[in-house]
């Protein structure tokens, strides 16, 4: 049996990562916890930069360990350098009934609950969950999509995008007259916030008098690829983009993506927050939803949408994209 104090004192990160894998394979969860504590102590007392091993060990606890051990690492800040926030990781593999008793109070507990909701659980009756953290229903409604959720593994994660509609290239009309709609534009920009602020992406949004295609034109395009979609399809794409870290950013998690979709819907139709789900359903079903891409988009992450209110004569458009840096693409070639 490997002596943990000796392994930590040696300070070899590769060896420590392999040690974590071995302990997890043997399901020696208490020893994984001890290793985390020793790595943290070595950093605080001797300045040994062993935090990557500690973070990896916490991730593996959240993913693979018993509900008790998984719950013990779930906090708001945990998983800063992991493949996803640890409340999302833990909730991806542990049902709420088993995980909940081991989660402390606070936002992370509520976020884990919302992740379980996205995975099919109805938690409306659980009064231990702080409903004010996201202020969206603790169950999926009939008009919502089956939101795309992450699949976490020991050394990687899949953040698959929703199925893409068939996009058709069109010539755009003249740009619509831009108007001030700060709340709707802010909600649109939040979809691609991580891509623009932490990664290699960009975002721009506009509100106009006119149609969805006139709103896209107001972003500086004369042609684009587009498809009209249902509310469910639009919410699925918005939630995926809002959850994503893109090429280099920190993933926010699927519940945040769902919240962003709800917030955007409420902003576009001027409903007060927190929004009544029945009112939101009726209002967003009265809008025209479009997914689109610039004609020069060559792949990566796309959260481009446009929305039109024919009754109000208004439309909104977001261009949000992200990609790997050219030098990284060349390095992988």
DRENDO-335135 format. One record per residue: residue number from 0; chain; residue in three letters; x, y, z of N, C-alpha, C in turn. Coordinates in pm, whole numbers. Each point is the difference from the previous one (the first is absolute). Layout:
<vofis>
{vofi NUM,A,ALA,{X,Y,Z},{X,Y,Z},{X,Y,Z}} ...
</vofis>
This chain:
<vofis>
{vofi 0,A,UNK,{85,-120,0},{-85,120,0},{88,125,0}} {vofi 1,A,UNK,{-29,89,-94},{80,122,-12},{-20,90,122}} {vofi 2,A,UNK,{110,48,53},{-7,94,111},{-32,138,-56}} {vofi 3,A,UNK,{-112,58,41},{-45,126,-57},{93,115,36}} {vofi 4,A,UNK,{50,2,121},{89,110,39},{127,0,-84}} {vofi 5,A,UNK,{52,-119,-29},{120,-10,-82},{-28,46,-142}} {vofi 6,A,UNK,{-115,-40,-55},{-36,39,-137},{-17,151,-11}} {vofi 7,A,UNK,{-62,61,98},{-20,146,-3},{134,72,16}} {vofi 8,A,UNK,{83,-49,89},{131,63,22},{86,-3,-126}} {vofi 9,A,UNK,{-14,-107,-80},{78,-10,-125},{-41,108,-98}} {vofi 10,A,UNK,{-126,43,5},{-45,113,-81},{-9,-24,-148}} {vofi 11,A,UNK,{-10,-126,-43},{-10,-31,-143},{-147,-6,-39}} {vofi 12,A,UNK,{-46,100,-77},{-142,9,-34},{-48,-121,-81}} {vofi 13,A,UNK,{82,-45,-94},{-41,-115,-80},{-21,-123,88}} {vofi 14,A,UNK,{91,-20,93},{-14,-114,92},{-125,15,86}} {vofi 15,A,UNK,{-27,122,44},{-118,23,84},{-129,-23,-77}} {vofi 16,A,UNK,{-5,41,-126},{-119,-24,-82},{-21,-150,-17}} {vofi 17,A,UNK,{108,-72,-27},{-11,-146,-12},{-45,-62,132}} {vofi 18,A,UNK,{48,55,110},{-40,-50,132},{-149,21,22}} {vofi 19,A,UNK,{-51,117,-37},{-144,27,12},{-78,-102,-82}} {vofi 20,A,UNK,{42,-25,-123},{-69,-98,-84},{-2,-137,66}} {vofi 21,A,UNK,{112,-39,58},{6,-130,66},{-91,-8,120}} {vofi 22,A,UNK,{-1,105,80},{-87,1,119},{-147,-3,-40}} {vofi 23,A,UNK,{-33,71,-107},{-139,0,-46},{-39,-137,-55}} {vofi 24,A,UNK,{90,-63,-73},{-29,-134,-52},{-24,-98,114}} {vofi 25,A,UNK,{73,19,110},{-15,-86,117},{-114,46,91}} {vofi 26,A,UNK,{-61,113,-38},{-110,59,78},{41,29,144}} {vofi 27,A,UNK,{123,46,15},{51,39,132},{-23,149,20}} {vofi 28,A,UNK,{-126,35,19},{-41,140,0},{58,77,117}} {vofi 29,A,UNK,{10,-60,116},{56,70,115},{147,36,-24}} {vofi 30,A,UNK,{71,-86,-69},{141,29,-31},{9,111,-105}} {vofi 31,A,UNK,{-97,7,-91},{-2,112,-95},{-19,131,75}} {vofi 32,A,UNK,{-90,0,97},{-21,119,83},{128,37,73}} {vofi 33,A,UNK,{67,-99,56},{125,26,70},{105,59,-94}} {vofi 34,A,UNK,{6,-51,-122},{96,51,-97},{-29,147,-33}} {vofi 35,A,UNK,{-127,33,-15},{-39,139,-25},{49,89,114}} {vofi 36,A,UNK,{-25,-42,121},{39,79,116},{151,18,7}} {vofi 37,A,UNK,{75,-105,-30},{146,9,4},{53,92,-110}} {vofi 38,A,UNK,{-61,-5,-118},{42,89,-109},{-28,145,35}} {vofi 39,A,UNK,{-117,27,58},{-34,137,40},{96,49,109}} {vofi 40,A,UNK,{30,-87,93},{90,36,109},{140,29,-54}} {vofi 41,A,UNK,{46,-79,-95},{133,21,-59},{8,134,-71}} {vofi 42,A,UNK,{-111,42,-61},{-3,131,-65},{5,111,103}} {vofi 43,A,UNK,{-80,-12,106},{-10,106,100},{127,12,84}} {vofi 44,A,UNK,{61,-113,34},{112,0,93},{136,8,-70}} {vofi 45,A,UNK,{10,-60,-118},{131,-7,-65},{1,57,-140}} {vofi 46,A,UNK,{-114,48,-45},{-6,62,-132},{8,-98,-115}} {vofi 47,A,UNK,{-16,-129,26},{3,-99,-107},{-126,14,-86}} {vofi 48,A,UNK,{17,18,-130},{-112,25,-90},{-67,-132,-39}} {vofi 49,A,UNK,{-69,-56,97},{-65,-130,-21},{-151,14,-17}} {vofi 50,A,UNK,{-49,125,-15},{-144,18,-12},{-60,-71,-122}} {vofi 51,A,UNK,{72,-19,-112},{-63,-75,-109},{-38,-143,41}} {vofi 52,A,UNK,{85,-64,79},{-32,-135,47},{-120,2,94}} {vofi 53,A,UNK,{-5,100,87},{-113,12,92},{-130,25,-76}} {vofi 54,A,UNK,{5,89,-100},{-120,30,-78},{-47,-123,-78}} {vofi 55,A,UNK,{95,-73,-55},{-37,-121,-74},{-63,-102,94}} {vofi 56,A,UNK,{56,-14,119},{-55,-95,97},{-142,40,41}} {vofi 57,A,UNK,{-24,130,18},{-135,46,34},{-97,-30,-114}} {vofi 58,A,UNK,{45,23,-123},{-83,-31,-117},{-38,-148,-3}} {vofi 59,A,UNK,{98,-86,26},{-28,-144,-2},{-95,-40,113}} {vofi 60,A,UNK,{10,65,114},{-96,-26,107},{-141,38,-43}} {vofi 61,A,UNK,{-13,118,-57},{-131,46,-45},{-59,-94,-105}} {vofi 62,A,UNK,{84,-50,-87},{-47,-82,-112},{-28,-144,40}} {vofi 63,A,UNK,{93,-60,73},{-1,-146,16},{-27,-52,139}} {vofi 64,A,UNK,{17,83,100},{-4,-51,138},{-143,-20,48}} {vofi 65,A,UNK,{-12,-48,123},{-132,-12,63},{-65,138,8}} {vofi 66,A,UNK,{-130,2,17},{-71,128,13},{53,83,115}} {vofi 67,A,UNK,{37,-67,108},{54,72,116},{130,71,-36}} {vofi 68,A,UNK,{90,-70,-64},{128,61,-37},{-18,103,-111}} {vofi 69,A,UNK,{-88,-28,-94},{-25,95,-108},{-57,130,55}} {vofi 70,A,UNK,{-98,-11,90},{-60,120,57},{97,84,79}} {vofi 71,A,UNK,{101,-64,57},{94,73,86},{86,100,-77}} {vofi 72,A,UNK,{13,-15,-132},{85,91,-77},{-82,103,-78}} {vofi 73,A,UNK,{-131,-3,13},{-86,90,-77},{-14,133,73}} {vofi 74,A,UNK,{60,103,-56},{-15,138,48},{-11,91,-122}} {vofi 75,A,UNK,{-27,127,25},{-16,94,-112},{130,16,-81}} {vofi 76,A,UNK,{113,-3,67},{127,27,-66},{74,-126,-42}} {vofi 77,A,UNK,{-41,-115,47},{72,-123,-30},{-4,-30,-150}} {vofi 78,A,UNK,{109,-52,-50},{7,-36,-141},{37,114,-92}} {vofi 79,A,UNK,{65,101,53},{36,117,-83},{81,-42,-121}} {vofi 80,A,UNK,{87,-100,16},{82,-44,-113},{-38,-141,-46}} {vofi 81,A,UNK,{-115,-47,43},{-48,-131,-42},{-74,11,-132}} {vofi 82,A,UNK,{-46,-112,-52},{-71,-2,-127},{-138,65,11}} {vofi 83,A,UNK,{-48,15,121},{-128,65,24},{-13,29,148}} {vofi 84,A,UNK,{-94,88,40},{-21,25,142},{-35,-130,72}} {vofi 85,A,UNK,{51,-18,119},{-15,-130,65},{-143,-32,38}} {vofi 86,A,UNK,{-85,101,18},{-140,-32,24},{-63,-64,-124}} {vofi 87,A,UNK,{45,41,-120},{-50,-61,-123},{56,-141,-16}} {vofi 88,A,UNK,{129,-15,30},{64,-131,-11},{-66,-100,94}} {vofi 89,A,UNK,{-15,37,126},{-59,-91,99},{-144,-36,-36}} {vofi 90,A,UNK,{-76,99,-43},{-141,-25,-34},{-15,-78,-129}} {vofi 91,A,UNK,{105,-7,-80},{-9,-77,-125},{0,-150,25}} {vofi 92,A,UNK,{49,-43,115},{13,-144,27},{-67,-45,130}} {vofi 93,A,UNK,{-63,92,72},{-62,-36,128},{-145,51,3}} {vofi 94,A,UNK,{-99,-86,18},{-139,45,12},{-18,90,121}} {vofi 95,A,UNK,{-98,89,-8},{-22,98,105},{-27,-65,136}} {vofi 96,A,UNK,{-75,-106,2},{-35,-65,127},{125,-42,77}} {vofi 97,A,UNK,{103,-43,-72},{122,-46,67},{98,114,26}} {vofi 98,A,UNK,{3,97,-91},{97,109,11},{-43,107,101}} {vofi 99,A,UNK,{-128,33,2},{-50,112,79},{41,-2,147}} {vofi 100,A,UNK,{-6,-115,69},{35,2,143},{144,40,29}} {vofi 101,A,UNK,{84,-1,-102},{142,28,20},{43,135,-56}} {vofi 102,A,UNK,{-97,81,-39},{29,133,-51},{-33,105,106}} {vofi 103,A,UNK,{89,93,19},{-26,108,93},{-100,99,-57}} {vofi 104,A,UNK,{-50,90,83},{-92,103,-50},{75,99,-89}} {vofi 105,A,UNK,{-74,70,-85},{63,102,-83},{-24,-22,-148}} {vofi 106,A,UNK,{52,90,-82},{-25,-5,-144},{44,-129,-67}} {vofi 107,A,UNK,{113,-59,41},{48,-121,-66},{-101,-114,14}} {vofi 108,A,UNK,{-65,-7,113},{-103,-103,21},{-114,19,-100}} {vofi 109,A,UNK,{-44,124,-15},{-109,29,-94},{43,-29,-144}} {vofi 110,A,UNK,{125,33,-33},{46,-25,-137},{5,-149,-29}} {vofi 111,A,UNK,{45,-79,97},{-1,-145,-19},{-142,-51,-21}} {vofi 112,A,UNK,{-95,56,74},{-139,-39,-16},{-50,31,-141}} {vofi 113,A,UNK,{32,118,-49},{-43,37,-135},{65,-89,-106}} {vofi 114,A,UNK,{122,-46,24},{63,-95,-92},{-78,-131,-2}} {vofi 115,A,UNK,{-45,-44,115},{-81,-122,4},{-133,20,-71}} {vofi 116,A,UNK,{-56,119,9},{-123,31,-74},{23,-17,-150}} {vofi 117,A,UNK,{113,52,-49},{31,-14,-142},{18,-145,-40}} {vofi 118,A,UNK,{29,-85,95},{18,-143,-26},{-126,-80,32}} {vofi 119,A,UNK,{-113,71,15},{-130,-66,5},{-70,-7,133}} {vofi 120,A,UNK,{61,54,106},{-65,-8,131},{-95,118,21}} {vofi 121,A,UNK,{-108,-24,70},{-96,104,39},{21,26,149}} {vofi 122,A,UNK,{52,118,31},{36,33,139},{-84,115,55}} {vofi 123,A,UNK,{-115,24,-60},{-85,111,42},{-40,-11,146}} {vofi 124,A,UNK,{-19,-120,48},{-50,-19,137},{110,2,104}} {vofi 125,A,UNK,{126,14,-41},{111,-2,95},{23,142,53}} {vofi 126,A,UNK,{-45,25,122},{11,135,56},{137,28,62}} {vofi 127,A,UNK,{93,-95,-12},{136,26,48},{86,71,-106}} {vofi 128,A,UNK,{-54,15,-120},{74,64,-109},{-36,147,-4}} {vofi 129,A,UNK,{98,87,-2},{-23,144,-4},{-51,39,-140}} {vofi 130,A,UNK,{-129,26,-10},{-61,30,-130},{40,136,-54}} {vofi 131,A,UNK,{61,84,83},{35,135,-44},{137,7,-67}} {vofi 132,A,UNK,{74,-110,-2},{133,3,-62},{-11,24,-150}} {vofi 133,A,UNK,{-89,-73,-69},{-22,21,-144},{-140,51,-32}} {vofi 134,A,UNK,{-95,-27,86},{-139,46,-17},{-61,-52,-130}} {vofi 135,A,UNK,{32,-124,-35},{-66,-70,-110},{-50,-133,55}} {vofi 136,A,UNK,{-97,-64,-66},{-65,-118,57},{97,-115,27}} {vofi 137,A,UNK,{-26,-72,108},{78,-117,35},{-57,-126,-65}} {vofi 138,A,UNK,{-52,17,-117},{-39,-109,-89},{-4,55,-141}} {vofi 139,A,UNK,{16,-88,-99},{-9,42,-139},{-147,9,-40}} {vofi 140,A,UNK,{-34,106,-72},{-137,18,-45},{-19,-63,-138}} {vofi 141,A,UNK,{-124,-27,-36},{-29,-74,-123},{50,72,-125}} {vofi 142,A,UNK,{2,133,3},{39,74,-120},{152,17,-12}} {vofi 143,A,UNK,{73,-38,105},{145,13,-5},{64,-118,-74}} {vofi 144,A,UNK,{124,19,-46},{70,-110,-65},{58,-97,101}} {vofi 145,A,UNK,{53,-110,-49},{88,-84,81},{139,63,-13}} {vofi 146,A,UNK,{34,82,96},{125,75,-9},{120,-95,-7}} {vofi 147,A,UNK,{100,42,-76},{123,-78,-12},{80,14,129}} {vofi 148,A,UNK,{41,-111,57},{80,1,123},{137,-60,-28}} {vofi 149,A,UNK,{93,29,89},{138,-45,-18},{16,-146,42}} {vofi 150,A,UNK,{98,-65,-62},{44,-133,42},{143,13,48}} {vofi 151,A,UNK,{22,-24,128},{134,13,59},{64,-137,13}} {vofi 152,A,UNK,{130,-4,-29},{80,-121,19},{123,38,81}} {vofi 153,A,UNK,{82,-100,33},{115,27,85},{97,100,-62}} {vofi 154,A,UNK,{16,-5,-132},{102,83,-63},{-53,92,-109}} {vofi 155,A,UNK,{-131,0,-22},{-58,87,-102},{-150,14,24}} {vofi 156,A,UNK,{-61,88,-78},{-145,19,10},{-55,31,-138}} {vofi 157,A,UNK,{-124,-39,-22},{-69,29,-126},{-105,106,26}} {vofi 158,A,UNK,{6,109,-78},{-97,108,11},{-69,17,-135}} {vofi 159,A,UNK,{-62,-106,-46},{-56,-2,-135},{-105,109,-18}} {vofi 160,A,UNK,{3,61,-119},{-100,100,-35},{-131,-69,-38}} {vofi 161,A,UNK,{-112,71,9},{-127,-57,-46},{7,-29,-149}} {vofi 162,A,UNK,{-84,-88,-51},{-4,-26,-144},{-20,130,-77}} {vofi 163,A,UNK,{79,19,-105},{-8,125,-77},{-106,-11,-109}} {vofi 164,A,UNK,{-83,102,-15},{-96,-2,-111},{72,21,-133}} {vofi 165,A,UNK,{-68,-27,-108},{57,24,-133},{-5,150,-28}} {vofi 166,A,UNK,{117,60,-13},{9,143,-24},{2,28,-151}} {vofi 167,A,UNK,{-72,102,-38},{-9,38,-142},{60,139,-17}} {vofi 168,A,UNK,{83,17,-102},{61,131,-24},{-103,94,-61}} {vofi 169,A,UNK,{-7,120,56},{-96,99,-49},{68,136,-15}} {vofi 170,A,UNK,{-57,81,-87},{41,139,-11},{-84,83,95}} {vofi 171,A,UNK,{64,82,79},{-71,77,102},{-50,131,-56}} {vofi 172,A,UNK,{-110,52,56},{-50,132,-41},{86,111,60}} {vofi 173,A,UNK,{-42,122,-19},{67,113,64},{-15,-11,151}} {vofi 174,A,UNK,{96,51,71},{-1,-8,146},{-119,77,57}} {vofi 175,A,UNK,{-58,-54,105},{-109,69,68},{52,118,82}} {vofi 176,A,UNK,{-91,88,35},{36,116,82},{27,-44,143}} {vofi 177,A,UNK,{120,27,50},{36,-43,135},{-77,79,105}} {vofi 178,A,UNK,{-37,-68,106},{-72,62,111},{71,-35,130}} {vofi 179,A,UNK,{-31,73,104},{56,-29,132},{-86,-102,72}} {vofi 180,A,UNK,{59,-112,35},{-67,-102,80},{106,-67,84}} {vofi 181,A,UNK,{47,73,101},{116,-43,76},{-19,-135,66}} {vofi 182,A,UNK,{-118,-26,55},{-21,-125,73},{8,-120,-93}} {vofi 183,A,UNK,{-64,8,-117},{4,-112,-95},{140,-20,-55}} {vofi 184,A,UNK,{69,109,-30},{135,-11,-53},{93,-60,104}} {vofi 185,A,UNK,{-15,40,126},{82,-57,106},{-24,-150,12}} {vofi 186,A,UNK,{-128,-42,-9},{-32,-142,10},{58,-78,-118}} {vofi 187,A,UNK,{-3,59,-118},{60,-64,-117},{151,-14,17}} {vofi 188,A,UNK,{64,106,42},{146,-2,13},{47,-98,106}} {vofi 189,A,UNK,{-85,-26,99},{41,-93,105},{17,-142,-54}} {vofi 190,A,UNK,{-66,-32,-110},{13,-133,-59},{145,-30,-35}} {vofi 191,A,UNK,{68,96,-59},{138,-21,-42},{102,69,88}} {vofi 192,A,UNK,{-37,32,124},{88,77,87},{133,-70,27}} {vofi 193,A,UNK,{-3,-128,33},{123,-72,31},{90,-8,-123}} {vofi 194,A,UNK,{-60,-24,-116},{81,-11,-122},{77,129,-26}} {vofi 195,A,UNK,{-66,113,22},{64,129,-29},{95,44,110}} {vofi 196,A,UNK,{-32,-32,126},{78,51,112},{115,-91,41}} {vofi 197,A,UNK,{-15,-130,-19},{100,-94,48},{64,-83,-111}} {vofi 198,A,UNK,{-54,6,-118},{47,-88,-106},{42,81,-122}} {vofi 199,A,UNK,{-14,-58,-118},{47,61,-124},{-115,56,-83}} {vofi 200,A,UNK,{-117,16,63},{-120,32,-74},{-34,148,-5}} {vofi 201,A,UNK,{-116,26,-58},{-53,136,-11},{-152,-7,6}} {vofi 202,A,UNK,{-61,114,29},{-146,7,7},{-45,141,-33}} {vofi 203,A,UNK,{-116,11,-60},{-61,129,-29},{-150,-23,-9}} {vofi 204,A,UNK,{-78,96,46},{-146,-13,-1},{-63,132,-38}} {vofi 205,A,UNK,{-120,-9,-55},{-69,120,-47},{-150,-20,11}} {vofi 206,A,UNK,{-72,109,18},{-147,1,-5},{-41,100,-108}} {vofi 207,A,UNK,{-98,-37,-82},{-39,86,-112},{-152,3,-14}} {vofi 208,A,UNK,{-46,100,-73},{-136,-3,-51},{5,-77,-131}} {vofi 209,A,UNK,{-75,-109,-9},{4,-79,-121},{-3,-149,29}} {vofi 210,A,UNK,{60,-75,-91},{-7,-146,5},{129,-60,54}} {vofi 211,A,UNK,{-1,-132,19},{119,-70,48},{115,15,-99}} {vofi 212,A,UNK,{-29,-10,-129},{107,15,-99},{53,143,-4}} {vofi 213,A,UNK,{-85,99,26},{47,138,6},{86,23,124}} {vofi 214,A,UNK,{-27,-74,106},{84,9,120},{138,-60,-27}} {vofi 215,A,UNK,{4,-115,-69},{129,-60,-34},{79,94,-90}} {vofi 216,A,UNK,{-68,64,-96},{67,96,-89},{59,115,79}} {vofi 217,A,UNK,{-66,39,108},{50,112,81},{130,-35,71}} {vofi 218,A,UNK,{35,-128,4},{129,-42,57},{111,5,-104}} {vofi 219,A,UNK,{-33,46,-121},{104,21,-102},{9,-107,-105}} {vofi 220,A,UNK,{-106,-79,-16},{3,-109,-98},{-94,30,-116}} {vofi 221,A,UNK,{39,-43,-120},{-91,9,-114},{-51,-137,-44}} {vofi 222,A,UNK,{66,-107,47},{-46,-137,-20},{27,-79,128}} {vofi 223,A,UNK,{-75,-107,19},{25,-89,114},{-65,-134,-26}} {vofi 224,A,UNK,{28,-95,85},{-66,-130,-1},{-101,-1,114}} {vofi 225,A,UNK,{-124,-42,-26},{-99,6,108},{-103,-111,-12}} {vofi 226,A,UNK,{-71,-22,111},{-112,-94,5},{-98,47,105}} {vofi 227,A,UNK,{-127,-1,-32},{-103,30,99},{-20,-124,87}} {vofi 228,A,UNK,{-10,19,132},{-8,-112,93},{-113,21,99}} {vofi 229,A,UNK,{-32,-104,74},{-100,8,105},{58,66,125}} {vofi 230,A,UNK,{-87,35,91},{46,55,127},{90,-100,72}} {vofi 231,A,UNK,{-40,-126,-1},{80,-102,69},{138,-11,-62}} {vofi 232,A,UNK,{9,2,-132},{130,-8,-66},{86,122,33}} {vofi 233,A,UNK,{-63,117,2},{74,122,32},{49,-3,144}} {vofi 234,A,UNK,{-86,-40,94},{40,-6,140},{113,-101,20}} {vofi 235,A,UNK,{-5,-109,-72},{105,-101,11},{135,57,-43}} {vofi 236,A,UNK,{2,72,-112},{125,59,-48},{49,110,94}} {vofi 237,A,UNK,{-91,85,47},{38,108,92},{58,-58,128}} {vofi 238,A,UNK,{-65,-101,55},{46,-60,126},{136,-65,-18}} {vofi 239,A,UNK,{19,-70,-111},{131,-63,-25},{109,106,-8}} {vofi 240,A,UNK,{-23,107,-77},{101,105,-15},{25,71,133}} {vofi 241,A,UNK,{-107,29,74},{16,69,127},{73,-82,104}} {vofi 242,A,UNK,{-10,-133,-10},{68,-88,95},{147,-19,-35}} {vofi 243,A,UNK,{33,16,-127},{131,-39,-52},{111,97,36}} {vofi 244,A,UNK,{120,-55,18},{120,82,15},{68,26,-133}} {vofi 245,A,UNK,{-53,-58,-108},{63,18,-130},{136,-66,-6}} {vofi 246,A,UNK,{91,63,-73},{132,-59,-21},{86,3,126}} {vofi 247,A,UNK,{-5,110,75},{95,16,111},{-64,50,130}} {vofi 248,A,UNK,{-127,36,-1},{-63,58,118},{-46,-104,101}} {vofi 249,A,UNK,{-37,47,118},{-49,-88,105},{-148,-29,-23}} {vofi 250,A,UNK,{-34,-126,-7},{-139,-41,-21},{-88,50,114}} {vofi 251,A,UNK,{-116,56,-34},{-92,48,102},{-98,-108,48}} {vofi 252,A,UNK,{-29,-98,-84},{-88,-109,39},{-138,11,-63}} {vofi 253,A,UNK,{-61,-116,-26},{-128,-4,-70},{-112,76,69}} {vofi 254,A,UNK,{-13,-3,135},{-107,79,62},{12,150,-28}} {vofi 255,A,UNK,{123,51,-7},{17,141,-33},{-48,25,-142}} {vofi 256,A,UNK,{29,-94,-91},{-49,15,-137},{-151,6,-7}} {vofi 257,A,UNK,{-67,-88,74},{-147,3,1},{-51,131,57}} {vofi 258,A,UNK,{63,48,107},{-39,129,57},{13,112,-103}} {vofi 259,A,UNK,{110,2,-75},{22,104,-100},{-110,-3,-106}} {vofi 260,A,UNK,{-42,-119,-41},{-108,-11,-99},{-130,58,56}} {vofi 261,A,UNK,{-31,-32,124},{-121,53,62},{8,151,17}} {vofi 262,A,UNK,{115,49,44},{17,144,20},{-15,75,-132}} {vofi 263,A,UNK,{59,-54,-106},{-12,63,-131},{-145,4,-44}} {vofi 264,A,UNK,{-69,-113,13},{-140,-2,-40},{-83,104,73}} {vofi 265,A,UNK,{21,12,131},{-74,99,78},{35,142,-41}} {vofi 266,A,UNK,{128,25,-29},{43,135,-39},{-60,41,-134}} {vofi 267,A,UNK,{-5,-92,-94},{-50,34,-133},{-148,37,0}} {vofi 268,A,UNK,{-76,-60,92},{-144,25,2},{-42,87,119}} {vofi 269,A,UNK,{100,58,68},{-26,95,108},{-81,-59,116}} {vofi 270,A,UNK,{33,-121,40},{-63,-60,116},{88,22,122}} {vofi 271,A,UNK,{-62,31,113},{74,25,123},{63,-130,51}} {vofi 272,A,UNK,{117,13,59},{71,-116,57},{-18,-5,151}} {vofi 273,A,UNK,{-24,-117,61},{-6,-132,-64},{-127,-16,-83}} {vofi 274,A,UNK,{14,-69,-111},{-106,-4,-99},{-96,-115,29}} {vofi 275,A,UNK,{-127,22,-31},{-100,-105,10},{18,-96,-118}} {vofi 276,A,UNK,{24,-129,24},{28,-93,-110},{-109,-5,-106}} {vofi 277,A,UNK,{-127,8,41},{-110,-4,-96},{1,123,-89}} {vofi 278,A,UNK,{24,117,60},{7,123,-78},{119,-3,-96}} {vofi 279,A,UNK,{112,-52,47},{118,-7,-87},{-25,-92,-118}} {vofi 280,A,UNK,{-60,-115,24},{-27,-93,-109},{-85,66,-108}} {vofi 281,A,UNK,{-107,67,41},{-88,64,-98},{73,110,-76}} {vofi 282,A,UNK,{81,77,72},{67,114,-63},{108,-45,-98}} {vofi 283,A,UNK,{85,-94,39},{111,-39,-89},{-50,-79,-119}} {vofi 284,A,UNK,{-115,-66,14},{-57,-70,-116},{-57,96,-103}} {vofi 285,A,UNK,{-18,126,38},{-46,101,-94},{113,69,-75}} {vofi 286,A,UNK,{125,-41,26},{115,59,-67},{51,-93,-109}} {vofi 287,A,UNK,{71,57,-96},{67,-80,-104},{146,-15,40}} {vofi 288,A,UNK,{49,-124,5},{135,-30,44},{83,-50,-117}} {vofi 289,A,UNK,{119,53,-14},{89,-35,-112},{139,-31,54}} {vofi 290,A,UNK,{57,-112,-44},{142,-27,21},{73,34,-129}} {vofi 291,A,UNK,{118,60,13},{72,41,-120},{150,-6,23}} {vofi 292,A,UNK,{75,10,-108},{145,7,7},{51,94,-108}} {vofi 293,A,UNK,{111,69,26},{63,80,-106},{47,-93,-112}} {vofi 294,A,UNK,{2,48,-121},{43,-84,-113},{147,-39,10}} {vofi 295,A,UNK,{79,77,75},{142,-33,13},{31,-79,126}} {vofi 296,A,UNK,{-102,-50,70},{22,-80,119},{57,-136,-40}} {vofi 297,A,UNK,{115,-36,53},{69,-121,-43},{-1,-111,105}} {vofi 298,A,UNK,{-76,16,104},{-8,-103,103},{42,52,136}} {vofi 299,A,UNK,{-36,-76,102},{27,44,136},{-130,6,76}} {vofi 300,A,UNK,{-21,106,72},{-117,18,84},{-84,115,-57}} {vofi 301,A,UNK,{-128,-25,-23},{-89,103,-53},{-127,7,83}} {vofi 302,A,UNK,{-30,122,46},{-125,24,73},{-79,110,-65}} {vofi 303,A,UNK,{8,11,-133},{-66,109,-72},{-151,-27,-9}} {vofi 304,A,UNK,{-78,95,45},{-146,-11,-8},{-59,133,-41}} {vofi 305,A,UNK,{-122,-5,-50},{-78,120,-25},{-144,-29,39}} {vofi 306,A,UNK,{-69,101,51},{-138,-16,47},{-82,116,-53}} {vofi 307,A,UNK,{-123,-30,-38},{-86,103,-60},{-137,1,67}} {vofi 308,A,UNK,{-47,118,31},{-136,18,50},{-80,73,-107}} {vofi 309,A,UNK,{-79,-75,-76},{-77,60,-108},{-104,99,54}} {vofi 310,A,UNK,{-57,-30,117},{-104,87,55},{58,135,42}} {vofi 311,A,UNK,{125,2,47},{64,124,42},{81,65,-111}} {vofi 312,A,UNK,{26,-74,-106},{83,54,-107},{145,16,41}} {vofi 313,A,UNK,{46,-87,92},{136,9,54},{73,-133,-22}} {vofi 314,A,UNK,{132,8,-2},{80,-121,-10},{134,21,69}} {vofi 315,A,UNK,{62,-111,35},{129,2,70},{91,-104,-63}} {vofi 316,A,UNK,{129,23,3},{95,-97,-54},{126,-1,84}} {vofi 317,A,UNK,{56,-119,14},{127,-20,69},{96,-73,-92}} {vofi 318,A,UNK,{122,50,-8},{109,-73,-65},{102,-36,108}} {vofi 319,A,UNK,{9,-128,34},{92,-47,102},{72,-123,-53}} {vofi 320,A,UNK,{132,8,-12},{79,-112,-53},{128,-13,81}} {vofi 321,A,UNK,{59,-118,-7},{128,-25,65},{73,-108,-79}} {vofi 322,A,UNK,{131,-4,14},{81,-100,-70},{134,-13,70}} {vofi 323,A,UNK,{73,-105,-34},{136,-13,50},{91,100,-70}} {vofi 324,A,UNK,{102,44,70},{98,90,-61},{72,-73,-113}} {vofi 325,A,UNK,{41,76,-100},{62,-59,-119},{122,-83,36}} {vofi 326,A,UNK,{81,49,94},{122,-73,35},{-33,-134,64}} {vofi 327,A,UNK,{-112,-8,72},{-39,-128,60},{-50,-97,-106}} {vofi 328,A,UNK,{-72,53,-98},{-48,-84,-110},{117,-57,-77}} {vofi 329,A,UNK,{100,84,-29},{118,-46,-73},{78,-104,80}} {vofi 330,A,UNK,{6,19,132},{73,-93,84},{-65,-137,1}} {vofi 331,A,UNK,{-131,-5,-15},{-72,-127,1},{-4,-67,-135}} {vofi 332,A,UNK,{43,75,-103},{-11,-53,-137},{101,-113,-23}} 
</vofis>
